[in-house]
Amino acid sequence: MSRWGRKAVTVVEWDRNELDASVNRARVDWQHARYLMDICEPDGRIDEAIYYLQLTEKRYMYLLSQAKRERDRQQA
């Protein structure tokens, strides 16, 4: 197969409780990052707070979409 061929799809099996706990933890981390943005002073460490907020938001959205996909797959 050429290097432009189709990539192999990997399937990760999630335990439902484990995935729910990960989503909840990511939500708490995201809320904490939003709080840090609110209390952060403009002249001190604002760049780190913005980075942390974006990082936690992306992680939360990813895990949330994984949980939705997993539930759809289990209901099908």
N, CA, C and O atoms as a printed pandas DataFrame, in Angstrom:
     atom_number atom_name residue_name chain_id  residue_number  x_coord  y_coord  z_coord
0              1         N          MET        A               1    0.845   -1.169    0.000
1              2        CA          MET        A               1    0.000    0.000    0.000
2              3         C          MET        A               1    0.893    1.236    0.000
3              4         O          MET        A               1    1.926    1.271    0.668
4              5         N          SER        A               2    0.488    2.225   -0.742
5              6        CA          SER        A               2    1.285    3.442   -0.807
6              7         C          SER        A               2    1.166    4.234    0.480
7              8         O          SER        A               2    0.299    3.961    1.310
8              9         N          ARG        A               3    2.019    5.191    0.638
9             10        CA          ARG        A               3    1.975    5.995    1.851
10            11         C          ARG        A               3    0.766    6.915    1.872
11            12         O          ARG        A               3    0.455    7.499    2.911
12            13         N          TRP        A               4    0.078    7.056    0.744
13            14        CA          TRP        A               4   -1.121    7.889    0.682
14            15         C          TRP        A               4   -2.365    7.047    0.912
15            16         O          TRP        A               4   -3.483    7.549    0.800
16            17         N          GLY        A               5   -2.184    5.794    1.226
17            18        CA          GLY        A               5   -3.315    4.900    1.445
18            19         C          GLY        A               5   -4.109    5.261    2.690
19            20         O          GLY        A               5   -3.768    6.188    3.424
20            21         N          ARG        A               6   -5.139    4.528    2.899
21            22        CA          ARG        A               6   -6.030    4.781    4.020
22            23         C          ARG        A               6   -5.365    4.416    5.343
23            24         O          ARG        A               6   -4.713    3.378    5.459
24            25         N          LYS        A               7   -5.537    5.275    6.326
25            26        CA          LYS        A               7   -4.953    5.023    7.640
26            27         C          LYS        A               7   -5.826    4.054    8.420
27            28         O          LYS        A               7   -7.041    3.997    8.235
28            29         N          ALA        A               8   -5.195    3.308    9.278
29            30        CA          ALA        A               8   -5.929    2.384   10.128
30            31         C          ALA        A               8   -6.680    3.159   11.202
31            32         O          ALA        A               8   -6.157    4.120   11.768
32            33         N          VAL        A               9   -7.888    2.741   11.471
33            34        CA          VAL        A               9   -8.708    3.385   12.485
34            35         C          VAL        A               9   -8.510    2.631   13.794
35            36         O          VAL        A               9   -8.655    1.409   13.845
36            37         N          THR        A              10   -8.183    3.354   14.832
37            38        CA          THR        A              10   -8.025    2.727   16.130
38            39         C          THR        A              10   -9.269    2.983   16.963
39            40         O          THR        A              10   -9.800    4.094   16.984
40            41         N          VAL        A              11   -9.716    1.968   17.631
41            42        CA          VAL        A              11  -10.899    2.073   18.478
42            43         C          VAL        A              11  -10.448    1.884   19.918
43            44         O          VAL        A              11   -9.771    0.913   20.256
44            45         N          VAL        A              12  -10.836    2.827   20.746
45            46        CA          VAL        A              12  -10.483    2.758   22.154
46            47         C          VAL        A              12  -11.733    2.379   22.931
47            48         O          VAL        A              12  -12.773    3.026   22.799
48            49         N          GLU        A              13  -11.635    1.361   23.719
49            50        CA          GLU        A              13  -12.762    0.943   24.550
50            51         C          GLU        A              13  -12.736    1.723   25.853
51            52         O          GLU        A              13  -11.713    1.782   26.536
52            53         N          TRP        A              14  -13.869    2.319   26.189
53            54        CA          TRP        A              14  -13.994    3.126   27.393
54            55         C          TRP        A              14  -14.922    2.419   28.368
55            56         O          TRP        A              14  -15.949    1.864   27.978
56            57         N          ASP        A              15  -14.557    2.447   29.608
57            58        CA          ASP        A              15  -15.468    2.029   30.656
58            59         C          ASP        A              15  -16.400    3.211   30.921
59            60         O          ASP        A              15  -15.930    4.339   31.069
60            61         N          ARG        A              16  -17.694    2.976   30.981
61            62        CA          ARG        A              16  -18.662    4.070   31.096
62            63         C          ARG        A              16  -18.413    4.926   32.342
63            64         O          ARG        A              16  -18.444    6.154   32.260
64            65         N          ASN        A              17  -18.171    4.298   33.481
65            66        CA          ASN        A              17  -17.926    5.049   34.714
66            67         C          ASN        A              17  -16.628    5.841   34.640
67            68         O          ASN        A              17  -16.542    6.972   35.117
68            69         N          GLU        A              18  -15.639    5.231   34.041
69            70        CA          GLU        A              18  -14.339    5.885   33.904
70            71         C          GLU        A              18  -14.440    7.106   32.985
71            72         O          GLU        A              18  -13.849    8.149   33.266
72            73         N          LEU        A              19  -15.180    6.975   31.903
73            74        CA          LEU        A              19  -15.360    8.084   30.975
74            75         C          LEU        A              19  -16.164    9.210   31.620
75            76         O          LEU        A              19  -15.834   10.384   31.450
76            77         N          ASP        A              20  -17.212    8.859   32.355
77            78        CA          ASP        A              20  -18.002    9.883   33.048
78            79         C          ASP        A              20  -17.159   10.635   34.078
79            80         O          ASP        A              20  -17.273   11.852   34.219
80            81         N          ALA        A              21  -16.326    9.907   34.783
81            82        CA          ALA        A              21  -15.456   10.553   35.773
82            83         C          ALA        A              21  -14.450   11.476   35.095
83            84         O          ALA        A              21  -14.149   12.551   35.613
84            85         N          SER        A              22  -13.932   11.067   33.947
85            86        CA          SER        A              22  -12.984   11.909   33.214
86            87         C          SER        A              22  -13.655   13.179   32.702
87            88         O          SER        A              22  -13.065   14.258   32.751
88            89         N          VAL        A              23  -14.880   13.052   32.214
89            90        CA          VAL        A              23  -15.616   14.218   31.730
90            91         C          VAL        A              23  -15.901   15.181   32.883
91            92         O          VAL        A              23  -15.737   16.392   32.738
92            93         N          ASN        A              24  -16.321   14.648   34.016
93            94        CA          ASN        A              24  -16.602   15.505   35.170
94            95         C          ASN        A              24  -15.345   16.204   35.673
95            96         O          ASN        A              24  -15.393   17.379   36.038
96            97         N          ARG        A              25  -14.239   15.503   35.694
97            98        CA          ARG        A              25  -12.985   16.108   36.136
98            99         C          ARG        A              25  -12.531   17.199   35.155
99           100         O          ARG        A              25  -12.040   18.248   35.573
100          101         N          ALA        A              26  -12.695   16.950   33.866
101          102        CA          ALA        A              26  -12.333   17.943   32.865
102          103         C          ALA        A              26  -13.220   19.185   32.985
103          104         O          ALA        A              26  -12.749   20.305   32.787
104          105         N          ARG        A              27  -14.492   18.993   33.307
105          106        CA          ARG        A              27  -15.404   20.122   33.498
106          107         C          ARG        A              27  -14.974   20.964   34.694
107          108         O          ARG        A              27  -14.981   22.193   34.626
108          109         N          VAL        A              28  -14.602   20.311   35.777
109          110        CA          VAL        A              28  -14.140   21.029   36.970
110          111         C          VAL        A              28  -12.855   21.796   36.661
111          112         O          VAL        A              28  -12.699   22.940   37.087
112          113         N          ASP        A              29  -11.943   21.180   35.930
113          114        CA          ASP        A              29  -10.698   21.857   35.551
114          115         C          ASP        A              29  -10.983   23.078   34.683
115          116         O          ASP        A              29  -10.351   24.122   34.849
116          117         N          TRP        A              30  -11.929   22.949   33.761
117          118        CA          TRP        A              30  -12.291   24.062   32.881
118          119         C          TRP        A              30  -12.914   25.209   33.671
119          120         O          TRP        A              30  -12.618   26.378   33.421
120          121         N          GLN        A              31  -13.780   24.865   34.628
121          122        CA          GLN        A              31  -14.388   25.896   35.463
122          123         C          GLN        A              31  -13.329   26.605   36.311
123          124         O          GLN        A              31  -13.401   27.815   36.525
124          125         N          HIS        A              32  -12.356   25.845   36.785
125          126        CA          HIS        A              32  -11.266   26.421   37.563
126          127         C          HIS        A              32  -10.440   27.377   36.700
127          128         O          HIS        A              32  -10.043   28.447   37.161
128          129         N          ALA        A              33  -10.188   26.992   35.464
129          130        CA          ALA        A              33   -9.428   27.847   34.561
130          131         C          ALA        A              33  -10.186   29.137   34.261
131          132         O          ALA        A              33   -9.580   30.204   34.167
132          133         N          ARG        A              34  -11.500   29.048   34.111
133          134        CA          ARG        A              34  -12.306   30.259   33.890
134          135         C          ARG        A              34  -12.253   31.172   35.109
135          136         O          ARG        A              34  -12.195   32.394   34.970
136          137         N          TYR        A              35  -12.274   30.585   36.296
137          138        CA          TYR        A              35  -12.156   31.367   37.524
138          139         C          TYR        A              35  -10.799   32.060   37.591
139          140         O          TYR        A              35  -10.716   33.226   37.975
140          141         N          LEU        A              36   -9.740   31.350   37.222
141          142        CA          LEU        A              36   -8.403   31.950   37.219
142          143         C          LEU        A              36   -8.323   33.123   36.248
143          144         O          LEU        A              36   -7.645   34.112   36.523
144          145         N          MET        A              37   -9.009   33.015   35.118
145          146        CA          MET        A              37   -9.038   34.124   34.162
146          147         C          MET        A              37   -9.747   35.336   34.771
147          148         O          MET        A              37   -9.347   36.475   34.531
148          149         N          ASP        A              38  -10.774   35.099   35.539
149          150        CA          ASP        A              38  -11.521   36.196   36.150
150          151         C          ASP        A              38  -10.701   36.947   37.196
151          152         O          ASP        A              38  -10.800   38.168   37.314
152          153         N          ILE        A              39   -9.897   36.214   37.948
153          154        CA          ILE        A              39   -9.157   36.863   39.025
154          155         C          ILE        A              39   -7.750   37.285   38.617
155          156         O          ILE        A              39   -7.055   37.949   39.385
156          157         N          CYS        A              40   -7.330   36.907   37.421
157          158        CA          CYS        A              40   -5.971   37.211   36.973
158          159         C          CYS        A              40   -5.824   38.709   36.685
159          160         O          CYS        A              40   -6.697   39.328   36.078
160          161         N          GLU        A              41   -4.735   39.254   37.120
161          162        CA          GLU        A              41   -4.451   40.668   36.883
162          163         C          GLU        A              41   -3.845   40.823   35.488
163          164         O          GLU        A              41   -3.099   39.954   35.039
164          165         N          PRO        A              42   -4.158   41.919   34.804
165          166        CA          PRO        A              42   -3.695   42.094   33.420
166          167         C          PRO        A              42   -2.183   42.071   33.252
167          168         O          PRO        A              42   -1.692   41.677   32.194
168          169         N          ASP        A              43   -1.442   42.479   34.258
169          170        CA          ASP        A              43    0.010   42.551   34.088
170          171         C          ASP        A              43    0.753   41.314   34.568
171          172         O          ASP        A              43    1.969   41.225   34.400
172          173         N          GLY        A              44    0.053   40.369   35.156
173          174        CA          GLY        A              44    0.775   39.220   35.690
174          175         C          GLY        A              44    0.209   37.879   35.259
175          176         O          GLY        A              44   -0.925   37.543   35.602
176          177         N          ARG        A              45    0.974   37.124   34.524
177          178        CA          ARG        A              45    0.690   35.751   34.140
178          179         C          ARG        A              45   -0.619   35.564   33.385
179          180         O          ARG        A              45   -1.237   34.503   33.479
180          181         N          ILE        A              46   -1.041   36.549   32.657
181          182        CA          ILE        A              46   -2.278   36.427   31.878
182          183         C          ILE        A              46   -2.089   35.430   30.735
183          184         O          ILE        A              46   -3.026   34.722   30.367
184          185         N          ASP        A              47   -0.884   35.372   30.177
185          186        CA          ASP        A              47   -0.619   34.434   29.080
186          187         C          ASP        A              47   -0.775   32.993   29.538
187          188         O          ASP        A              47   -1.341   32.165   28.824
188          189         N          GLU        A              48   -0.273   32.699   30.723
189          190        CA          GLU        A              48   -0.405   31.337   31.255
190          191         C          GLU        A              48   -1.858   30.994   31.542
191          192         O          GLU        A              48   -2.285   29.861   31.320
192          193         N          ALA        A              49   -2.615   31.962   32.032
193          194        CA          ALA        A              49   -4.032   31.724   32.323
194          195         C          ALA        A              49   -4.815   31.479   31.038
195          196         O          ALA        A              49   -5.694   30.618   31.002
196          197         N          ILE        A              50   -4.503   32.223   29.990
197          198        CA          ILE        A              50   -5.175   32.023   28.699
198          199         C          ILE        A              50   -4.841   30.650   28.133
199          200         O          ILE        A              50   -5.722   29.938   27.650
200          201         N          TYR        A              51   -3.577   30.285   28.195
201          202        CA          TYR        A              51   -3.159   28.961   27.707
202          203         C          TYR        A              51   -3.858   27.848   28.480
203          204         O          TYR        A              51   -4.347   26.889   27.882
204          205         N          TYR        A              52   -3.909   27.969   29.791
205          206        CA          TYR        A              52   -4.546   26.958   30.630
206          207         C          TYR        A              52   -6.040   26.860   30.327
207          208         O          TYR        A              52   -6.600   25.764   30.300
208          209         N          LEU        A              53   -6.684   28.004   30.100
209          210        CA          LEU        A              53   -8.100   28.010   29.764
210          211         C          LEU        A              53   -8.351   27.303   28.439
211          212         O          LEU        A              53   -9.269   26.490   28.337
212          213         N          GLN        A              54   -7.556   27.598   27.436
213          214        CA          GLN        A              54   -7.730   26.955   26.135
214          215         C          GLN        A              54   -7.455   25.460   26.213
215          216         O          GLN        A              54   -8.166   24.663   25.602
216          217         N          LEU        A              55   -6.443   25.085   26.949
217          218        CA          LEU        A              55   -6.099   23.680   27.106
218          219         C          LEU        A              55   -7.216   22.892   27.778
219          220         O          LEU        A              55   -7.602   21.823   27.304
220          221         N          THR        A              56   -7.729   23.417   28.873
221          222        CA          THR        A              56   -8.774   22.700   29.597
222          223         C          THR        A              56  -10.081   22.672   28.815
223          224         O          THR        A              56  -10.822   21.690   28.875
224          225         N          GLU        A              57  -10.366   23.744   28.083
225          226        CA          GLU        A              57  -11.593   23.771   27.284
226          227         C          GLU        A              57  -11.537   22.731   26.165
227          228         O          GLU        A              57  -12.519   22.028   25.925
228          229         N          LYS        A              58  -10.416   22.629   25.491
229          230        CA          LYS        A              58  -10.268   21.634   24.421
230          231         C          LYS        A              58  -10.369   20.218   24.973
231          232         O          LYS        A              58  -10.997   19.353   24.362
232          233         N          ARG        A              59   -9.759   19.984   26.110
233          234        CA          ARG        A              59   -9.814   18.648   26.722
234          235         C          ARG        A              59  -11.240   18.294   27.112
235          236         O          ARG        A              59  -11.686   17.170   26.880
236          237         N          TYR        A              60  -11.955   19.236   27.697
237          238        CA          TYR        A              60  -13.336   19.005   28.104
238          239         C          TYR        A              60  -14.216   18.733   26.884
239          240         O          TYR        A              60  -15.024   17.805   26.906
240          241         N          MET        A              61  -14.074   19.512   25.837
241          242        CA          MET        A              61  -14.882   19.320   24.629
242          243         C          MET        A              61  -14.569   17.978   23.971
243          244         O          MET        A              61  -15.472   17.306   23.473
244          245         N          TYR        A              62  -13.302   17.588   23.966
245          246        CA          TYR        A              62  -12.926   16.292   23.394
246          247         C          TYR        A              62  -13.554   15.141   24.172
247          248         O          TYR        A              62  -14.145   14.237   23.582
248          249         N          LEU        A              63  -13.426   15.176   25.488
249          250        CA          LEU        A              63  -13.981   14.093   26.290
250          251         C          LEU        A              63  -15.499   14.066   26.224
251          252         O          LEU        A              63  -16.096   12.990   26.261
252          253         N          LEU        A              64  -16.131   15.218   26.128
253          254        CA          LEU        A              64  -17.573   15.276   25.993
254          255         C          LEU        A              64  -18.026   14.650   24.675
255          256         O          LEU        A              64  -19.013   13.915   24.643
256          257         N          SER        A              65  -17.317   14.934   23.608
257          258        CA          SER        A              65  -17.673   14.324   22.323
258          259         C          SER        A              65  -17.416   12.819   22.338
259          260         O          SER        A              65  -18.169   12.056   21.732
260          261         N          GLN        A              66  -16.362   12.390   23.023
261          262        CA          GLN        A              66  -16.103   10.955   23.153
262          263         C          GLN        A              66  -17.239   10.270   23.910
263          264         O          GLN        A              66  -17.682    9.185   23.532
264          265         N          ALA        A              67  -17.701   10.904   24.970
265          266        CA          ALA        A              67  -18.791   10.328   25.757
266          267         C          ALA        A              67  -20.070   10.227   24.929
267          268         O          ALA        A              67  -20.796    9.237   25.024
268          269         N          LYS        A              68  -20.347   11.245   24.120
269          270        CA          LYS        A              68  -21.534   11.204   23.259
270          271         C          LYS        A              68  -21.416   10.093   22.229
271          272         O          LYS        A              68  -22.374    9.358   21.993
272          273         N          ARG        A              69  -20.247    9.969   21.617
273          274        CA          ARG        A              69  -20.033    8.898   20.640
274          275         C          ARG        A              69  -20.181    7.523   21.280
275          276         O          ARG        A              69  -20.767    6.615   20.690
276          277         N          GLU        A              70  -19.655    7.376   22.476
277          278        CA          GLU        A              70  -19.725    6.086   23.174
278          279         C          GLU        A              70  -21.168    5.733   23.503
279          280         O          GLU        A              70  -21.578    4.582   23.354
280          281         N          ARG        A              71  -21.930    6.706   23.945
281          282        CA          ARG        A              71  -23.347    6.435   24.248
282          283         C          ARG        A              71  -24.134    6.105   23.004
283          284         O          ARG        A              71  -24.997    5.227   23.032
284          285         N          ASP        A              72  -23.850    6.799   21.897
285          286        CA          ASP        A              72  -24.522    6.490   20.629
286          287         C          ASP        A              72  -24.171    5.089   20.155
287          288         O          ASP        A              72  -25.016    4.357   19.640
288          289         N          ARG        A              73  -22.907    4.733   20.340
289          290        CA          ARG        A              73  -22.467    3.399   19.913
290          291         C          ARG        A              73  -23.111    2.307   20.754
291          292         O          ARG        A              73  -23.450    1.244   20.234
292          293         N          GLN        A              74  -23.283    2.555   22.042
293          294        CA          GLN        A              74  -23.895    1.557   22.914
294          295         C          GLN        A              74  -25.386    1.424   22.678
295          296         O          GLN        A              74  -25.948    0.345   22.867
296          297         N          GLN        A              75  -26.044    2.518   22.264
297          298        CA          GLN        A              75  -27.488    2.466   22.026
298          299         C          GLN        A              75  -27.804    1.832   20.665
299          300         O          GLN        A              75  -28.915    1.344   20.459
300          301         N          ALA        A              76  -26.850    1.832   19.746
301          302        CA          ALA        A              76  -27.104    1.287   18.411
302          303         C          ALA        A              76  -27.097   -0.215   18.405
303          304         O          ALA        A              76  -27.295   -0.829   17.357
